[in-house]
Amino acid sequence: GRLAITNLGPLTCNAASTLAGWALYGVDRAARQILGSPLRSIETMGSYACRNVGGSSRRSAHARADAIDIGAFVLADGRRITVRGGWTGSREEREFLRVVHRSACKRFGTVLGPDYNAAHEDHLHLEPGDGSFCR
């Protein structure tokens, strides 16, 4: 079936293709295996935003349309798993979110989540690239 990604603004080709692969082969598989339902949609908190990294004068990857913030996952059975609530939610939600976090770390160069800092307590920040910064 089709998979929707909501609230997504402009992205570089590399970011878009990395996101698509992760959604299909990382997130949907984890949803089916751990939660017993296919993935229907991923809710983003946006992508392109011409701004600096919080508290610095350095441009964010969002300013290059090379980053995506993921806030929630909606399953075909109607369940909605938010990063904020699920990170410390039920055992299944915690396992699902940690599996998709680790899966993102295999595909993206930078992955930041709730364990990184308070600014990321409600989303997964994903950037393609050659690095391996996974927190």
C-alpha positions as a Markdown table, in Angstrom:
| # | Residue | x | y | z |
|---|---|---|---|---|
| 1 | Gly | 0.0 | 0.0 | 0.0 |
| 2 | Arg | 0.8 | 3.6 | 0.0 |
| 3 | Leu | 2.7 | 5.3 | 2.7 |
| 4 | Ala | 2.1 | 9.0 | 3.5 |
| 5 | Ile | 4.7 | 11.4 | 4.9 |
| 6 | Thr | 3.0 | 14.5 | 6.3 |
| 7 | Asn | 4.1 | 18.1 | 6.7 |
| 8 | Leu | 7.2 | 17.5 | 4.6 |
| 9 | Gly | 8.7 | 20.5 | 2.9 |
| 10 | Pro | 11.5 | 20.7 | 0.4 |
| 11 | Leu | 14.3 | 18.2 | 0.7 |
| 12 | Thr | 17.5 | 17.5 | -1.2 |
| 13 | Cys | 17.3 | 14.4 | -3.5 |
| 14 | Asn | 19.7 | 12.5 | -1.2 |
| 15 | Ala | 17.6 | 13.3 | 1.9 |
| 16 | Ala | 14.4 | 12.3 | 0.2 |
| 17 | Ser | 15.7 | 9.0 | -1.1 |
| 18 | Thr | 17.3 | 8.1 | 2.2 |
| 19 | Leu | 14.0 | 8.9 | 4.0 |
| 20 | Ala | 12.0 | 6.8 | 1.6 |
| 21 | Gly | 14.3 | 3.8 | 2.0 |
| 22 | Trp | 14.2 | 4.1 | 5.8 |
| 23 | Ala | 10.4 | 4.4 | 5.9 |
| 24 | Leu | 9.9 | 1.3 | 3.8 |
| 25 | Tyr | 12.6 | -1.0 | 4.9 |
| 26 | Gly | 13.2 | 0.2 | 8.5 |
| 27 | Val | 10.1 | 1.8 | 9.9 |
| 28 | Asp | 7.4 | -0.3 | 8.2 |
| 29 | Arg | 9.2 | -3.6 | 8.9 |
| 30 | Ala | 9.6 | -2.6 | 12.6 |
| 31 | Ala | 5.9 | -1.7 | 12.8 |
| 32 | Arg | 4.9 | -5.0 | 11.4 |
| 33 | Gln | 7.3 | -7.1 | 13.5 |
| 34 | Ile | 7.0 | -5.3 | 16.8 |
| 35 | Leu | 3.5 | -3.7 | 16.8 |
| 36 | Gly | 1.7 | -6.1 | 14.5 |
| 37 | Ser | 0.5 | -3.5 | 12.0 |
| 38 | Pro | 1.8 | -1.9 | 8.8 |
| 39 | Leu | 2.8 | 1.7 | 8.8 |
| 40 | Arg | 0.3 | 4.1 | 7.3 |
| 41 | Ser | 2.1 | 7.4 | 7.7 |
| 42 | Ile | 5.0 | 9.2 | 9.2 |
| 43 | Glu | 4.3 | 12.7 | 10.7 |
| 44 | Thr | 7.2 | 15.1 | 10.3 |
| 45 | Met | 7.7 | 18.3 | 12.1 |
| 46 | Gly | 9.1 | 19.7 | 8.9 |
| 47 | Ser | 12.3 | 19.7 | 6.8 |
| 48 | Tyr | 13.4 | 23.0 | 5.2 |
| 49 | Ala | 13.8 | 26.0 | 7.6 |
| 50 | Cys | 16.3 | 28.7 | 7.0 |
| 51 | Arg | 17.8 | 28.9 | 10.5 |
| 52 | Asn | 20.9 | 28.3 | 12.6 |
| 53 | Val | 21.6 | 25.4 | 14.9 |
| 54 | Gly | 20.0 | 26.3 | 18.3 |
| 55 | Gly | 22.4 | 28.5 | 20.4 |
| 56 | Ser | 25.0 | 28.9 | 17.6 |
| 57 | Ser | 25.8 | 31.0 | 14.6 |
| 58 | Arg | 26.2 | 27.8 | 12.4 |
| 59 | Arg | 23.6 | 27.1 | 9.8 |
| 60 | Ser | 21.4 | 24.1 | 10.4 |
| 61 | Ala | 21.1 | 21.2 | 7.9 |
| 62 | His | 17.5 | 22.3 | 7.7 |
| 63 | Ala | 18.7 | 25.5 | 6.0 |
| 64 | Arg | 20.0 | 23.4 | 3.2 |
| 65 | Ala | 16.8 | 21.2 | 3.0 |
| 66 | Asp | 19.0 | 18.3 | 4.2 |
| 67 | Ala | 17.3 | 17.4 | 7.4 |
| 68 | Ile | 13.9 | 16.0 | 8.5 |
| 69 | Asp | 12.4 | 16.0 | 12.0 |
| 70 | Ile | 10.1 | 13.0 | 12.7 |
| 71 | Gly | 7.4 | 13.5 | 15.4 |
| 72 | Ala | 5.1 | 10.4 | 15.1 |
| 73 | Phe | 4.2 | 7.2 | 13.3 |
| 74 | Val | 0.6 | 6.2 | 12.4 |
| 75 | Leu | -0.2 | 2.5 | 11.9 |
| 76 | Ala | -2.8 | 1.0 | 9.6 |
| 77 | Asp | -4.7 | -0.1 | 12.7 |
| 78 | Gly | -5.1 | 3.5 | 13.8 |
| 79 | Arg | -2.5 | 3.7 | 16.6 |
| 80 | Arg | -0.3 | 6.8 | 16.7 |
| 81 | Ile | 3.1 | 6.4 | 18.3 |
| 82 | Thr | 4.7 | 9.8 | 19.1 |
| 83 | Val | 8.4 | 10.1 | 19.8 |
| 84 | Arg | 7.6 | 12.2 | 22.9 |
| 85 | Gly | 5.1 | 9.7 | 24.4 |
| 86 | Gly | 6.4 | 6.5 | 23.1 |
| 87 | Trp | 10.1 | 6.9 | 24.0 |
| 88 | Thr | 9.0 | 6.2 | 27.6 |
| 89 | Gly | 5.7 | 4.6 | 26.8 |
| 90 | Ser | 4.7 | 0.9 | 26.7 |
| 91 | Arg | 7.4 | -1.8 | 26.2 |
| 92 | Glu | 6.3 | -2.3 | 22.6 |
| 93 | Glu | 6.4 | 1.5 | 21.8 |
| 94 | Arg | 9.8 | 1.9 | 23.4 |
| 95 | Glu | 11.2 | -1.1 | 21.5 |
| 96 | Phe | 9.7 | 0.1 | 18.2 |
| 97 | Leu | 11.1 | 3.6 | 18.6 |
| 98 | Arg | 14.6 | 2.3 | 19.5 |
| 99 | Val | 14.6 | -0.1 | 16.6 |
| 100 | Val | 13.6 | 2.7 | 14.1 |
| 101 | His | 16.2 | 5.0 | 15.8 |
| 102 | Arg | 18.9 | 2.4 | 15.3 |
| 103 | Ser | 17.7 | 1.7 | 11.8 |
| 104 | Ala | 18.0 | 5.4 | 11.0 |
| 105 | Cys | 21.5 | 5.4 | 12.3 |
| 106 | Lys | 22.4 | 2.8 | 9.6 |
| 107 | Arg | 21.1 | 5.0 | 6.8 |
| 108 | Phe | 21.6 | 8.6 | 7.9 |
| 109 | Gly | 24.9 | 10.4 | 8.9 |
| 110 | Thr | 23.4 | 12.2 | 11.8 |
| 111 | Val | 20.5 | 11.0 | 14.0 |
| 112 | Leu | 19.4 | 12.8 | 17.1 |
| 113 | Gly | 16.7 | 11.7 | 19.4 |
| 114 | Pro | 15.3 | 12.2 | 22.9 |
| 115 | Asp | 18.4 | 10.8 | 24.6 |
| 116 | Tyr | 20.6 | 13.5 | 22.9 |
| 117 | Asn | 19.1 | 16.6 | 24.6 |
| 118 | Ala | 15.9 | 18.4 | 25.6 |
| 119 | Ala | 15.6 | 20.1 | 22.2 |
| 120 | His | 15.1 | 16.6 | 20.7 |
| 121 | Glu | 12.7 | 15.2 | 23.3 |
| 122 | Asp | 9.8 | 15.1 | 20.9 |
| 123 | His | 11.4 | 14.1 | 17.6 |
| 124 | Leu | 14.0 | 12.3 | 15.7 |
| 125 | His | 16.3 | 14.6 | 13.7 |
| 126 | Leu | 17.6 | 12.9 | 10.5 |
| 127 | Glu | 20.4 | 14.1 | 8.2 |
| 128 | Pro | 22.0 | 12.1 | 5.4 |
| 129 | Gly | 25.7 | 12.3 | 5.1 |
| 130 | Asp | 29.0 | 10.4 | 5.5 |
| 131 | Gly | 29.2 | 10.8 | 9.3 |
| 132 | Ser | 28.0 | 8.4 | 12.0 |
| 133 | Phe | 26.7 | 10.7 | 14.7 |
| 134 | Cys | 23.9 | 8.7 | 16.4 |
| 135 | Arg | 22.5 | 9.9 | 19.7 |
